[in-house]
Amino acid sequence: MPTLEVPHGATLDYEITGEDGPLVVQLHGLTSSRDRDAQLGLDLARALRGHRVLRYDARGHGGSTGDRDPRSYQWNRLAKDLLALLDHVAPGEPVHAIGPSMGSATLLHAAKKHPERFASLTLVVPPTAWETRAAQTQLYRANAALIEKEGLGVFHANHTAPVPPALSDAPTTTPTVPEDLLPTVLRGAASTDFPSEKAVSRITTPTLILAWTGDAAHPVSTAKRLKKLLPDARLVIARTPYGIMAWPGLFAEHVTTIDHR
């Protein structure tokens, strides 16, 4: 697979499928990777036709490397990685972008900084943000300390968060971040947040928001707040696995509608 060196000590592992057509970039969530998201049914670009799809692993995840500075894993830093990759793969080309959780946060920061780079956004299961971020921050810091002290096995044994109804039939997976790097990545996630509400309200890129219920780390309240703030946004909420099955088609429809404007 091709790679790209980016500032702050990381090499991004990526792949491009499709030979022609507009470019779509697909991100993933915290501790995941493009392969793990595919296992979870979150390869949402799979229904697209007539597009090139760029999939990559964020720094420190999957096949990408990363440094030991928690600040490198803050969402605004991840957005700089994304923009560097887009400049390398598709300089000057507006792209369609989709990402869950950490990926959606990365996209908001990137779109805030360079809105001209994005033809459309699809924000999947946006995470806690703003006033709901504090509790998740404490959890990430506690998990980082636990992994350092007791190891990843104890962390998994103690990880009993309920599964969202929409993921009730998803396979069990494990983090794709190396155990010795995972505490750093978690501390980076604990020290970051969305752009300000005012900054988000200035993002005029056509946006599809896909949310699910029953997940404290990805509350519907964040998705609803984004729907209210973003000038051109549509929100769809999945409550069962069947709801998620519709997401690839909804994403494809969103992208092709923008292409034909």
Backbone bond lengths (Angstrom), bond angles and torsions (degrees), N, CA, C in turn:
res aa  C-N    CA-C-N  psi(-1)  N-CA   C-N-CA  omega(-1)  CA-C   N-CA-C  phi
1 M - - - 1.457 - - 1.538 109.87 -
2 P 1.337 117.22 144.63 1.465 119.12 176.48 1.523 111.24 -69.15
3 T 1.322 116.04 156.78 1.459 121.90 179.11 1.531 109.17 -135.62
4 L 1.323 115.17 162.71 1.463 121.69 176.70 1.517 108.85 -140.55
5 E 1.331 116.56 126.59 1.463 121.08 173.62 1.520 108.81 -80.12
6 V 1.348 115.82 132.36 1.460 122.10 179.02 1.525 108.63 -124.61
7 P 1.337 118.54 161.96 1.462 120.16 -179.41 1.522 113.14 -58.73
8 H 1.326 115.21 161.80 1.460 123.34 178.62 1.520 112.09 68.66
9 G 1.322 116.65 37.84 1.455 121.71 165.35 1.504 117.07 69.39
10 A 1.321 118.86 43.52 1.463 120.55 179.00 1.524 110.78 -136.32
11 T 1.326 114.99 150.42 1.453 123.15 171.55 1.517 107.57 -123.64
12 L 1.320 116.86 122.22 1.463 122.46 -176.99 1.522 110.27 -92.12
13 D 1.325 115.72 130.63 1.454 123.01 176.73 1.528 107.43 -97.28
14 Y 1.344 116.79 128.03 1.459 119.00 -176.10 1.517 111.19 -144.63
15 E 1.325 115.16 168.44 1.457 121.97 175.83 1.515 109.15 -148.06
16 I 1.327 115.85 153.02 1.460 121.71 177.30 1.522 107.96 -126.89
17 T 1.321 116.04 127.32 1.458 121.29 175.15 1.523 109.05 -112.97
18 G 1.328 116.21 153.68 1.455 120.86 -175.94 1.516 110.31 88.40
19 E 1.315 116.31 146.05 1.461 120.96 -173.50 1.517 113.79 -101.40
20 D 1.323 117.78 -24.02 1.462 119.23 -178.95 1.518 109.62 -153.68
21 G 1.326 115.41 176.86 1.452 121.03 -178.33 1.510 111.74 99.58
22 P 1.330 117.15 171.26 1.465 121.33 178.77 1.532 111.12 -58.61
23 L 1.332 115.75 151.85 1.459 120.80 -177.59 1.526 110.79 -89.99
24 V 1.320 115.29 136.06 1.460 123.85 172.35 1.522 107.24 -117.15
25 V 1.330 118.10 132.40 1.453 121.34 175.15 1.524 108.74 -111.73
26 Q 1.334 115.98 131.07 1.465 121.59 -178.18 1.527 109.71 -116.77
27 L 1.329 115.69 124.69 1.457 123.20 178.78 1.525 109.26 -101.89
28 H 1.334 117.07 179.59 1.468 122.07 178.23 1.526 109.64 -135.70
29 G 1.329 116.14 -178.22 1.451 121.47 -176.53 1.526 113.65 -97.67
30 L 1.325 115.78 176.60 1.462 123.75 -179.03 1.522 110.81 -59.22
31 T 1.323 116.93 133.84 1.469 128.58 -179.20 1.517 112.68 66.98
32 S 1.328 118.25 6.27 1.451 120.96 -178.22 1.526 110.05 -102.37
33 S 1.317 116.28 -162.56 1.460 124.22 178.45 1.520 106.81 -164.87
34 R 1.324 116.72 173.30 1.460 117.81 179.83 1.526 111.09 -65.78
35 D 1.344 117.81 -34.57 1.462 119.96 177.97 1.519 111.69 -69.57
36 R 1.326 117.28 -42.82 1.469 120.08 -179.42 1.526 111.12 -66.08
37 D 1.340 116.92 -39.93 1.463 119.13 177.55 1.518 111.22 -61.98
38 A 1.332 116.84 -35.62 1.470 119.78 176.81 1.523 110.25 -63.26
39 Q 1.344 117.81 -40.00 1.461 121.18 177.30 1.524 111.38 -62.40
40 L 1.336 116.38 -34.01 1.464 121.42 -178.03 1.530 112.81 -84.49
41 G 1.312 117.13 1.72 1.457 119.99 -179.00 1.509 113.62 80.47
42 L 1.355 117.29 18.10 1.455 121.12 -176.28 1.528 112.82 -105.90
43 D 1.332 117.35 19.15 1.461 120.74 169.62 1.524 106.26 -82.30
44 L 1.313 115.38 79.22 1.459 120.55 -168.37 1.523 112.95 -80.04
45 A 1.327 117.90 -6.59 1.465 120.26 177.18 1.526 112.20 -88.17
46 R 1.320 117.27 3.63 1.466 119.87 -172.39 1.524 113.71 -68.62
47 A 1.331 118.07 -18.95 1.465 120.09 -178.77 1.524 112.81 -90.85
48 L 1.330 117.33 -3.41 1.461 120.42 -177.34 1.525 111.13 -72.62
49 R 1.305 115.78 145.06 1.448 122.51 173.38 1.528 108.07 -129.41
50 G 1.331 116.67 146.26 1.448 120.36 177.43 1.517 114.26 72.94
51 H 1.337 117.32 27.25 1.464 122.82 178.48 1.528 110.19 -135.75
52 R 1.304 115.58 153.80 1.459 120.81 166.19 1.525 107.37 -90.27
53 V 1.319 117.51 140.91 1.461 121.14 -179.47 1.524 108.70 -122.21
54 L 1.313 115.62 121.01 1.457 124.09 176.32 1.527 108.30 -99.48
55 R 1.330 116.48 116.63 1.459 121.74 175.69 1.526 107.74 -116.96
56 Y 1.335 116.68 137.67 1.463 118.78 179.74 1.524 109.84 -146.15
57 D 1.329 114.46 160.11 1.462 121.35 175.51 1.524 108.67 -97.03
58 A 1.331 116.81 129.13 1.460 120.88 177.71 1.526 110.21 -62.29
59 R 1.311 116.73 158.44 1.467 120.83 -179.76 1.527 111.15 -51.78
60 G 1.336 115.67 135.03 1.456 121.16 179.06 1.512 114.58 79.71
61 H 1.315 118.21 -2.11 1.463 123.00 -177.51 1.525 110.26 -116.30
62 G 1.333 116.33 146.93 1.458 120.79 174.37 1.518 111.81 54.54
63 G 1.329 116.30 -124.43 1.453 121.41 -178.36 1.508 114.86 -88.13
64 S 1.320 118.88 2.17 1.467 122.54 -179.19 1.525 110.78 -95.30
65 T 1.313 115.76 148.36 1.464 120.79 179.09 1.521 110.14 -96.79
66 G 1.328 115.61 167.66 1.459 120.64 178.31 1.503 111.45 -159.23
67 D 1.335 115.76 164.24 1.459 120.16 -178.18 1.528 110.98 -94.04
68 R 1.334 116.46 -172.88 1.469 121.99 -173.60 1.523 112.90 -103.42
69 D 1.296 117.86 19.71 1.459 122.41 179.48 1.525 108.63 -100.88
70 P 1.335 118.88 116.33 1.469 119.76 -179.88 1.520 113.79 -55.34
71 R 1.334 117.12 -29.61 1.468 119.57 -178.91 1.527 111.65 -63.15
72 S 1.317 117.00 -23.96 1.464 120.16 -179.95 1.518 112.80 -67.84
73 Y 1.337 116.95 -15.37 1.459 121.53 -176.90 1.525 112.41 -107.59
74 Q 1.330 115.62 9.08 1.454 118.94 172.30 1.529 109.08 -71.13
75 W 1.321 115.95 152.14 1.461 120.09 -170.93 1.525 112.68 -63.63
76 N 1.329 118.66 -34.51 1.463 118.82 178.73 1.526 111.16 -67.49
77 R 1.354 117.72 -31.55 1.467 120.73 175.43 1.531 110.37 -70.65
78 L 1.310 117.07 -40.84 1.463 120.10 177.46 1.528 110.93 -62.70
79 A 1.327 116.43 -33.79 1.461 120.20 176.92 1.528 110.93 -64.15
80 K 1.323 117.07 -37.01 1.472 120.06 177.16 1.521 110.43 -65.38
81 D 1.338 116.99 -38.60 1.466 119.79 175.32 1.524 110.91 -59.90
82 L 1.336 115.95 -46.44 1.463 120.59 -179.91 1.521 110.80 -59.30
83 L 1.321 117.53 -47.69 1.456 120.61 -178.24 1.526 111.29 -63.92
84 A 1.336 117.04 -36.49 1.468 119.99 176.77 1.527 110.58 -64.70
85 L 1.322 116.71 -40.20 1.462 120.18 178.87 1.522 110.87 -66.13
86 L 1.326 117.22 -41.64 1.462 120.01 178.00 1.525 111.25 -64.45
87 D 1.325 117.50 -38.83 1.458 120.30 177.32 1.527 111.17 -63.41
88 H 1.316 115.92 -32.15 1.466 120.79 179.69 1.527 111.64 -76.42
89 V 1.323 116.92 -43.50 1.466 121.67 -173.38 1.523 112.10 -86.79
90 A 1.323 117.04 -39.73 1.472 120.97 -173.62 1.520 110.43 -142.47
91 P 1.333 117.26 66.59 1.469 119.93 -176.11 1.526 112.21 -58.86
92 G 1.337 115.21 125.88 1.452 121.26 176.52 1.510 116.15 78.00
93 E 1.327 118.28 -3.07 1.471 121.28 -176.03 1.528 110.74 -92.59
94 P 1.327 118.57 122.57 1.473 119.62 172.75 1.530 109.67 -64.77
95 V 1.321 116.83 134.54 1.461 120.87 -174.99 1.528 110.21 -121.26
96 H 1.311 115.23 156.63 1.454 121.87 167.90 1.531 107.30 -86.14
97 A 1.318 117.31 138.30 1.459 120.05 -174.90 1.518 110.80 -134.25
98 I 1.332 115.37 139.67 1.464 121.78 179.80 1.513 109.10 -140.67
99 G 1.326 116.82 141.92 1.455 119.75 177.10 1.518 111.69 -166.63
100 P 1.336 117.09 143.42 1.462 120.54 176.64 1.528 111.94 -93.68
101 S 1.319 115.79 148.03 1.459 123.32 169.89 1.529 111.30 52.46
102 M 1.325 117.93 -113.84 1.458 121.48 177.48 1.518 110.87 -53.10
103 G 1.323 116.57 -36.82 1.460 120.31 178.43 1.516 112.22 -63.35
104 S 1.326 117.59 -39.72 1.463 119.99 179.28 1.527 110.73 -68.71
105 A 1.329 116.76 -36.46 1.459 120.22 176.83 1.523 111.07 -66.16
106 T 1.328 116.29 -40.94 1.460 120.93 175.88 1.522 110.81 -58.28
107 L 1.327 116.58 -42.76 1.459 120.87 -179.29 1.522 112.17 -64.63
108 L 1.319 117.65 -38.99 1.464 119.67 178.46 1.526 110.86 -62.62
109 H 1.334 116.76 -43.07 1.460 119.24 178.56 1.528 111.52 -65.99
110 A 1.340 116.76 -39.74 1.456 119.79 179.72 1.532 111.48 -67.34
111 A 1.340 116.46 -42.03 1.461 120.70 -179.95 1.522 111.80 -68.31
112 K 1.322 115.80 -31.87 1.467 119.56 174.82 1.527 110.18 -63.70
113 K 1.327 116.54 -42.68 1.467 121.59 -175.61 1.526 112.14 -76.86
114 H 1.338 116.58 -43.07 1.468 120.59 -177.11 1.530 110.05 -138.93
115 P 1.320 117.56 75.87 1.474 120.15 -177.67 1.522 112.91 -62.62
116 E 1.322 117.29 -25.60 1.463 120.32 -177.80 1.528 112.72 -67.53
117 R 1.330 117.56 -14.74 1.459 120.74 -179.18 1.525 113.27 -80.37
118 F 1.348 117.66 -8.26 1.461 120.26 -170.44 1.536 111.74 -122.12
119 A 1.342 114.95 122.84 1.462 121.06 174.33 1.518 110.95 -80.26
120 S 1.336 116.61 -33.95 1.463 121.85 176.45 1.512 108.83 -156.79
121 L 1.319 115.75 159.50 1.460 123.18 174.17 1.523 108.92 -124.44
122 T 1.331 116.12 143.81 1.462 121.49 167.95 1.516 106.92 -129.90
123 L 1.328 115.63 112.78 1.466 123.28 -176.42 1.524 108.06 -100.18
124 V 1.333 116.20 112.77 1.463 122.00 -173.73 1.526 109.05 -103.89
125 V 1.315 116.72 131.17 1.472 125.21 -177.96 1.528 111.99 35.84
126 P 1.331 117.57 65.74 1.466 119.81 179.33 1.530 110.53 -56.01
127 P 1.331 117.41 141.10 1.473 120.95 -175.39 1.519 112.11 -81.48
128 T 1.324 115.29 -177.68 1.460 120.31 172.66 1.525 109.38 -56.51
129 A 1.324 116.26 146.78 1.462 120.87 -177.95 1.520 109.37 -156.68
130 W 1.329 114.10 157.58 1.443 121.66 177.65 1.538 111.01 54.90
131 E 1.314 118.89 -120.57 1.473 118.91 -173.59 1.519 113.68 -71.40
132 T 1.314 118.79 -17.71 1.474 120.21 178.69 1.530 112.23 -90.86
133 R 1.325 117.37 0.26 1.460 120.09 -174.37 1.527 112.96 -77.48
134 A 1.330 118.39 -26.74 1.464 121.53 -171.23 1.529 112.39 -59.69
135 A 1.329 117.92 -45.41 1.469 120.52 -177.81 1.526 110.86 -64.42
136 Q 1.324 117.27 -40.06 1.462 120.43 178.72 1.526 111.10 -67.06
137 T 1.331 116.18 -35.52 1.462 121.05 176.68 1.521 110.85 -59.58
138 Q 1.316 116.65 -45.93 1.467 120.69 179.15 1.524 111.02 -62.35
139 L 1.328 116.99 -39.65 1.464 120.94 179.89 1.523 111.07 -64.67
140 Y 1.315 117.56 -44.28 1.468 120.52 179.93 1.532 110.67 -62.53
141 R 1.311 117.47 -42.18 1.460 120.07 -179.87 1.520 111.31 -66.50
142 A 1.321 116.52 -39.18 1.464 119.92 177.48 1.532 110.55 -65.54
143 N 1.316 117.50 -41.02 1.462 120.88 178.87 1.527 111.42 -65.79
144 A 1.317 116.85 -38.64 1.464 120.00 177.58 1.524 111.01 -61.17
145 A 1.338 116.59 -43.91 1.460 120.65 178.97 1.528 111.43 -65.84
146 L 1.331 116.40 -38.75 1.464 120.59 179.57 1.527 111.10 -63.89
147 I 1.317 117.06 -44.74 1.461 120.75 -178.99 1.533 110.37 -63.76
148 E 1.317 116.60 -41.24 1.472 119.89 178.74 1.520 111.70 -64.34
149 K 1.326 116.77 -36.94 1.463 120.71 -175.07 1.520 112.66 -85.62
150 E 1.344 117.41 -42.52 1.464 121.14 -170.50 1.526 114.16 -113.61
151 G 1.341 117.43 -18.07 1.455 120.09 -179.78 1.521 113.06 98.83
152 L 1.323 114.60 166.74 1.459 120.86 -175.42 1.526 112.32 -67.96
153 G 1.335 117.63 -31.36 1.456 120.32 179.95 1.516 112.12 -61.79
154 V 1.327 116.93 -44.42 1.464 121.06 178.32 1.524 110.07 -65.58
155 F 1.331 116.25 -38.98 1.468 119.90 177.67 1.531 110.56 -58.21
156 H 1.332 116.49 -47.25 1.465 119.41 179.64 1.527 111.33 -62.99
157 A 1.324 116.98 -39.54 1.467 120.92 -179.53 1.521 111.60 -64.06
158 N 1.328 116.47 -31.96 1.460 121.16 -177.69 1.527 113.15 -92.68
159 H 1.321 116.55 -5.69 1.461 120.31 -175.40 1.529 108.40 -86.69
160 T 1.309 115.92 99.37 1.468 120.96 -173.37 1.528 112.60 -121.62
161 A 1.327 116.88 24.23 1.464 119.30 179.68 1.525 109.82 -61.35
162 P 1.338 119.05 138.45 1.461 121.17 -179.95 1.517 111.54 -64.08
163 V 1.321 115.70 147.46 1.460 121.48 178.79 1.530 108.85 -83.59
164 P 1.328 118.84 132.55 1.464 119.96 176.78 1.527 110.63 -57.08
165 P 1.325 118.63 143.06 1.474 120.53 -179.83 1.520 113.39 -52.50
166 A 1.321 117.53 -34.60 1.463 120.22 -178.37 1.522 112.76 -68.84
167 L 1.351 116.88 -15.88 1.471 121.15 179.02 1.523 112.09 -109.10
168 S 1.318 117.49 18.32 1.462 120.50 -173.50 1.519 113.62 -61.27
169 D 1.330 117.33 -25.26 1.465 119.10 -179.88 1.527 112.51 -110.34
170 A 1.335 117.35 14.91 1.465 120.68 179.86 1.527 110.10 -78.19
171 P 1.332 118.45 148.96 1.465 120.77 178.84 1.515 111.67 -69.62
172 T 1.336 116.22 156.16 1.457 121.32 175.46 1.525 109.05 -78.37
173 T 1.334 116.21 130.29 1.458 120.75 179.80 1.523 109.33 -129.43
174 T 1.320 116.44 168.57 1.456 122.03 178.75 1.522 109.72 -122.03
175 P 1.333 117.58 159.59 1.465 119.63 179.68 1.523 112.22 -57.72
176 T 1.325 115.84 145.31 1.458 121.12 178.21 1.533 110.59 -106.26
177 V 1.325 115.05 31.58 1.461 122.74 172.96 1.529 107.35 -109.89
178 P 1.331 120.05 134.13 1.469 121.12 178.48 1.529 111.08 -55.50
179 E 1.326 116.10 141.32 1.462 120.47 -175.60 1.525 112.49 -56.02
180 D 1.330 116.97 -38.89 1.465 118.57 -177.45 1.522 112.92 -74.06
181 L 1.343 117.86 -15.87 1.461 121.94 178.33 1.520 112.35 -99.38
182 L 1.326 117.05 -20.04 1.466 120.98 -173.31 1.530 113.67 -57.48
183 P 1.335 120.96 -42.75 1.468 118.73 177.44 1.528 113.10 -58.70
184 T 1.315 117.31 -38.29 1.464 120.79 177.39 1.517 110.88 -62.99
185 V 1.333 116.69 -45.78 1.464 121.26 -179.86 1.532 110.17 -61.57
186 L 1.330 116.91 -42.60 1.465 120.34 179.62 1.523 111.50 -65.20
187 R 1.318 117.33 -39.15 1.471 119.37 178.38 1.521 111.05 -67.87
188 G 1.315 116.69 -32.12 1.460 118.46 173.86 1.515 111.58 -64.79
189 A 1.331 116.49 -43.89 1.464 120.76 177.69 1.523 111.62 -63.09
190 A 1.341 115.99 -31.40 1.465 120.49 -179.57 1.523 112.51 -73.25
191 S 1.321 117.13 -16.52 1.467 120.17 -173.76 1.523 112.36 -110.89
192 T 1.328 116.70 25.43 1.457 119.33 -175.42 1.520 111.23 -136.65
193 D 1.311 116.26 167.07 1.469 121.41 -178.53 1.528 108.95 -158.99
194 F 1.325 115.57 172.22 1.460 121.33 174.29 1.534 109.94 -62.66
195 P 1.331 117.60 163.07 1.470 118.95 164.85 1.529 109.72 -58.69
196 S 1.309 116.44 165.50 1.458 119.70 179.48 1.526 110.11 -60.46
197 E 1.327 115.91 158.10 1.464 119.92 178.29 1.530 110.69 -59.30
198 K 1.321 116.61 -37.58 1.466 119.89 179.02 1.518 110.94 -62.68
199 A 1.337 116.20 -42.43 1.463 119.96 179.25 1.529 110.91 -65.87
200 V 1.323 117.17 -40.55 1.468 120.48 178.65 1.525 110.45 -62.49
201 S 1.304 117.08 -39.88 1.465 120.86 -177.58 1.523 112.75 -65.46
202 R 1.320 116.85 -14.06 1.468 121.11 179.54 1.531 112.40 -92.84
203 I 1.337 117.81 -3.06 1.464 121.26 179.31 1.522 108.25 -83.93
204 T 1.308 116.39 108.94 1.470 120.82 -174.23 1.532 112.75 -97.07
205 T 1.309 118.23 1.87 1.463 122.12 179.41 1.525 110.21 -59.81
206 P 1.325 119.00 133.49 1.475 120.05 176.64 1.533 110.37 -57.02
207 T 1.328 115.80 128.84 1.465 120.65 -170.03 1.517 111.38 -131.62
208 L 1.332 114.93 133.16 1.463 122.75 170.34 1.521 107.29 -107.11
209 I 1.325 117.32 130.58 1.461 122.44 178.65 1.525 108.40 -113.60
210 L 1.328 116.56 123.93 1.462 122.45 179.54 1.524 108.41 -115.75
211 A 1.327 116.65 120.25 1.462 121.36 -176.79 1.518 110.11 -126.75
212 W 1.342 115.87 162.41 1.462 120.59 171.12 1.515 109.41 -131.75
213 T 1.310 116.79 165.76 1.456 122.28 -174.71 1.528 111.01 -97.96
214 G 1.339 115.84 165.35 1.457 121.81 171.19 1.510 115.16 72.54
215 D 1.339 118.15 31.44 1.462 121.82 -176.66 1.526 108.29 -136.33
216 A 1.329 116.78 104.68 1.460 120.80 -176.79 1.521 112.41 -65.10
217 A 1.328 117.26 -26.98 1.465 120.35 179.19 1.521 112.67 -79.16
218 H 1.335 116.10 -17.12 1.471 121.54 -179.92 1.531 107.97 -136.34
219 P 1.312 116.83 66.84 1.467 119.94 -171.41 1.527 112.50 -71.07
220 V 1.312 115.07 146.62 1.459 120.34 176.48 1.527 110.42 -60.39
221 S 1.312 117.13 -26.26 1.465 120.00 -179.80 1.520 111.85 -59.58
222 T 1.336 117.88 -36.78 1.469 120.09 177.07 1.521 110.39 -64.52
223 A 1.332 116.32 -45.72 1.463 120.27 -179.93 1.530 110.86 -60.69
224 K 1.324 116.85 -41.93 1.458 120.27 179.98 1.520 111.62 -66.83
225 R 1.344 116.10 -37.22 1.465 119.23 177.51 1.526 110.42 -64.74
226 L 1.331 116.72 -42.87 1.455 119.86 177.58 1.527 111.63 -62.06
227 K 1.327 115.98 -41.25 1.470 120.14 177.95 1.528 110.59 -58.60
228 K 1.313 116.38 -38.35 1.461 121.05 -179.69 1.528 111.60 -72.25
229 L 1.329 116.61 -36.73 1.459 120.69 -173.99 1.524 113.26 -81.90
230 L 1.310 117.14 -41.23 1.463 120.86 -174.57 1.525 110.33 -74.13
231 P 1.327 118.33 131.52 1.468 120.71 -175.01 1.524 114.70 -65.85
232 D 1.338 117.26 -28.14 1.468 120.52 -174.80 1.528 108.10 -133.34
233 A 1.330 116.74 78.37 1.466 120.42 -173.45 1.519 111.32 -136.53
234 R 1.329 114.69 147.80 1.458 123.44 175.16 1.528 107.42 -126.62
235 L 1.323 117.96 139.02 1.464 123.14 -178.68 1.520 110.63 -118.41
236 V 1.349 115.65 131.70 1.462 122.46 174.27 1.524 107.44 -127.64
237 I 1.339 117.00 130.74 1.466 121.76 -176.78 1.527 109.51 -114.68
238 A 1.337 116.57 127.16 1.469 122.32 177.02 1.525 109.40 -97.54
239 R 1.315 115.87 134.96 1.465 120.96 179.56 1.529 112.69 -115.76
240 T 1.311 117.14 -8.88 1.464 122.81 179.62 1.529 108.68 -141.77
241 P 1.344 117.61 167.83 1.472 119.12 174.94 1.523 112.89 -57.23
242 Y 1.326 117.34 -29.45 1.459 119.90 178.56 1.529 110.95 -64.71
243 G 1.325 115.61 -31.77 1.464 119.41 176.96 1.511 111.97 -63.55
244 I 1.330 116.49 -41.67 1.465 120.21 178.68 1.526 110.98 -67.59
245 M 1.310 116.85 -33.44 1.467 119.73 179.65 1.524 111.77 -59.77
246 A 1.324 117.33 -23.85 1.462 120.77 179.98 1.527 112.34 -82.75
247 W 1.325 117.29 -14.36 1.464 119.84 -172.82 1.524 114.63 -62.25
248 P 1.332 121.22 -44.17 1.475 118.74 178.19 1.524 112.61 -56.52
249 G 1.337 116.62 -40.41 1.456 119.64 178.41 1.515 112.40 -67.53
250 L 1.326 116.94 -38.99 1.465 120.47 178.16 1.522 110.82 -64.79
251 F 1.335 115.76 -40.62 1.460 119.52 178.08 1.524 110.83 -64.70
252 A 1.329 117.00 -45.55 1.463 120.29 179.32 1.528 110.86 -60.24
253 E 1.325 116.20 -41.31 1.467 120.24 178.45 1.528 111.11 -63.13
254 H 1.340 116.01 -42.22 1.464 121.04 179.09 1.522 110.96 -60.21
255 V 1.326 116.04 -46.81 1.464 120.99 -177.31 1.529 111.16 -66.31
256 T 1.316 116.78 -47.54 1.470 119.05 -176.35 1.530 111.49 -68.79
257 T 1.319 117.33 -31.24 1.466 119.76 175.71 1.518 110.67 -62.88
258 I 1.331 116.94 -43.19 1.461 120.41 178.26 1.525 110.26 -65.91
259 D 1.333 117.00 -41.22 1.464 120.61 -179.91 1.533 111.74 -58.51
260 H 1.328 116.31 -33.34 1.471 120.44 -173.65 1.525 113.06 -94.17
261 R 1.310 117.09 4.27 1.466 118.85 178.41 1.541 110.48 -69.14
